[in-house]
Amino acid sequence: MSIDLEFIDDVGRFIGHAGDWMSKDPVRNTVIADVSHSWAQQPPALPAGKNRVPLWWLVVRDGDGAVAGAGMRTVWVPPYPIYLAAMPAGAGEFLAETLHRREERVEVANGFLRPVSEFAERTAALHGMSARPVMQPRLFEARSITGPPRPGGSLRTASRDDLQLYRHWYESFTIAADAQAGRRQETTHFVPPEDELGHHIDRGRVHFWCDPAGSPVSLVCISAPSHGVCRIGPVYTPDSLRGNGYAGAAVAELSSSVLARGHRVCLYVDQANPVSNELYERLGYRFVDDTVSMVIEA
């Protein structure tokens, strides 16, 4: 199959080209649709005067010129990962060869299993390096929610007064995710800068389950709907507060509210974390597809 890669530096033009394609499979395209729509609504404040990699949106076209896949490189802090949505077989390898010719290095690739594996393995071969998976998130969707026993307390939307707690718990989430899965601490996690975390709060994306005294005990975030799909995550409860059902209650309530508004709801579950897998399946989430995060290293 003939494949053409179109790199785009304007998010509006990317949505114009790939929006219809993303809308045909909105759950699988939740990440790239959410990021592109967020950038279109409020572009991030990118640092000026620093050496950074080119940022781009990618449209993959088949031999007839129809959109057949998409990708993006929009993280402006190390390790500058790329994200690959679904695309035809061989497109990942072709992208690796194209970026090699452009002398554009990639150390981390995230996204769907086949294109990311193709890309990482071909990139490693071109540079005499090796590629390995560091995380294998599984995409789940819930069409209905089976609520768990409700602990004391309630869900509330975060305010700007919660910014420092949100930042601290977001950072702690990335560490806990590796620890719970039995992995060494990796450098593939992206913690947004504080101004972007503030925008999350301003947009109503950040919620806390609070105990009866009003103290936050668990964090749950949700994306705005993109093509009718909201994505839950991250979800984090400090170690000392786990085992009380706070996260399950928060995810169940937030998921139910999304479904009640007529949207679809999904989340990613770390395949290596049996606790979260069991919890979300018990709530009613069901497997959709496999994704992977891979590093290319010496």
N, C-alpha and C positions, 0 to 999 in steps of 0.2 A: 504494500500500500504506500502510495506517495504521501508524504507528510510535509507540511509547511509550518514553520514557527514564526509568529509575529510578536515581537517585543514592543510593548506599549508603555509609555511613561506618563500617560494621562488616565486617571481612573475613570473619568466620565466616558472616554472613548472606549476603554476596556469594557465597561458595563454595556455600552451601546453595541459592541461586537458580541459579547459572550452572555449577556443577560438572559436571552431566550434559552440558550443552552443550559445555563445554570438552573433556570426555573423548571426544566423538564425532570430534574432529579434533585429537588431542593434539599432533601435530607443529606444525601451524599455530598452535596455542594455547600453545606452549611458554613464551613470555615471560610472558603474563598468568597462566598456571597456576603457573609457578615463583614469581613474585613473590607471588601471593596465598597459596600454601602456605607460603612462607618467613615472611610476615607472621603467618600463623596460628600457626606454630610458635614464632616469637620476634619479636614486634613490635619495630621499630626504636625507638631512643631519640630521639624527636623533640625538637627544641630548644624550650624554653619561653620565653614572653615576647617572641617576635620576630614581626614582621609577616610573615606568609606566606600563600600562597594556600590556599583550601580544598582538602583532599585528599579524594579520593572514588574509589569503584568504581562502574562503570556497567553496568547491564543493559539491553540493547535488546530490546524485545518487539515482535512483529508484531501484526497486527490481531486474532488469535485469542488473544493473551496468551502465546504461546510464546516462549521465549528465542531470539533470532535474532542476537545479537551482544553484544559486551562491550567495555569500555574501562576506563581507570584514570588517575588523576592521583595518583601516590604519591611523586614526587620532591620533597623539601622544601627543595631549594636551587636558586638560579637556574640556568637559566631556567625552572624548574618545568614541564617538558614534560608533555604528555598522551600516552597510548599507546592506539591504537585497533586492536582485533582485527577480524576479518571482521565485517561487518554488512550489512544490505540496502542497495541503492542508495537514495540520498537521505538516509540516516541521518546521514552526515557533515555535510551541509548543515543538517539539523534540529538537530544538536548545536551547530553554530556559532551558529545563531539563538538557541538556548536559553541558551547561556553569555553571549551578548551581552545578552539580557534580564536575566540575573543580574548583569550588569556584572563578569563574570569574564574577565580578559584572558588570552590564550594567545599566546605568542611562538614556541613550538616544538611540533610535532606529529610523533609517530613511529608507525609501524605499517604496516598493509597499504595497498597503493597506492591503491585506490579511495576508501576512507573518509577517509584522510589528505588526499588531493588535494581531495576535496569539502570537507572541513572547512577546510583552509587557504585555499583560494580564496574560500570564502564568508566566512570571518572577515576576510580581507584586504579584500573588497568592503565589508563592513559598517563597517570602520574607515578606509576610504580609503587602504589600504596595499597592499602587494604580497606575494605568496607565491612562494617559490622552493625547489626541492629542493637540499639540501646533501649528501645521501648517499643511495645507493640499494642497501641491502644485499639480497642474494638468499638465500633460505632453501634449504638443501640438507639431504638426508638420505642416510645410508649404510646399506644392508642387509647389506653385507659389505665387508671392508677388504682392499685389496691393499697389503701392507706394502712400504715403500720400502727401499732398502739401509740397513742399520742402522749409524749412526755409533757411535763409541766412547762408552761411558757407559751410563747407565740412568735410568729415571724414578723419582722419589721424591715422596712426599707432603710438603707443606710443614708446618712447625711454627711455633709462635709466634716462634721465633728468626728466622724469615724475614720477619716482618711489615714491616719497613722496606724490605727489598728488594722485596717484593710491592707495596707502595705506590708505590715509585719506578718500577717497571716498569709498573704499571697506568697511572700518569700518562704515562709515556713511550709506551705503546701508543697512547693517544689522539692524541698528536702525530705519531707515525710513521704512523698510519692515514691522516691527511690528507696527509702528505708523500708517501707511496707512491702515493696516488691523484692527486697533482698538484693538491690543493685547498689553498686558504688555510686557516689554522687557524681553526676555527669554535668557537662557544661552546655547541654542542649536546651535547657529550660530558659524561657524568655520571661523575665519579670518586667512589665512595662514601667517606664519612668513615672515619677509621681504625678506630673501634670496629666498624663493619660489615665492614671488610676482615678484622678479627680473627675475626669470626664465620665468614667464609668459610673461613678456615684451620681453625677449630675443627670445622667440619662436613666437613672432608676434601675441599673443593672445589678446592683450589689444589695444583698439582703443578709440579715443575721437572724438566727434563731436565738431568742433571749429567754433566760430562765424567769421564773415568776417575780424575781426581784428586779428584772429589767436588764440584767447583765448579759452581754453577748456570749454565747457558748458554742456557736457553730456558724460558719460562713458558707453561703451559697450564692453563686452569681448566675446570671442568665443574659443571653444576647437579646437584642431587639429582633423582632421577626424579619427575616429575609426570605422572600418568596413564600411567606406563610409558615416558616419554620423558626422556632426558638431553640437555642442550645444551652443546656445547663452546664455550669462549670466555670471556675474551679469550685470544688466542695471541700471544706476543711474544718476539722474539729481538733483542737489542741489535745495532745496525748492524754493529759490529766482529766479530760472531760469526755473521753470516748467511752462507748458502751452504754450510753444513756438514751440512745435513739434520737438524738438531736438532728444529726445529718439526714437520717431517713425521713423524719417528720418535715424538715425544711424542703427537701427535694420533692416529697410527695405533695406538699401544699403548693409549692411553686409550679410543679408540673400540672397539677389539677387546674390551677387558675389559667394556665396557658391553653389547655384543652378546652376549658369552658368558654374561652374567647374565640374558639374556632380555629386556633392555630395547631400545628403539629409541634412535638417536642422531642428532642434527642439529647444524647450525651455520649461522651467517650469514657470507656472503662479500661483501665490498665489491665491487660490480659494477665500480668504477673501478680495481680493483687486479688486473691480469692475473696477477701472480705467485701470489697466494693462490688465485685461481680455478683456475689450472692445477694447483697442488699438490693441492687438495682433490678435484678431479675425478680426478686420477691415483690418489688413495687409494681412490676408489670412491664419493665423494659425488655425488649427482645433484640437479638443480634441482627445487624444489617450488613456490615462489611468490616474487613480488616484494614488497618492502617499501620504505619511503621515510622519510626524515627531512626535514621542511620547516620553514622559518622564515617568520614573518610579520613584515614590517619596513616602515618608512617608505620 
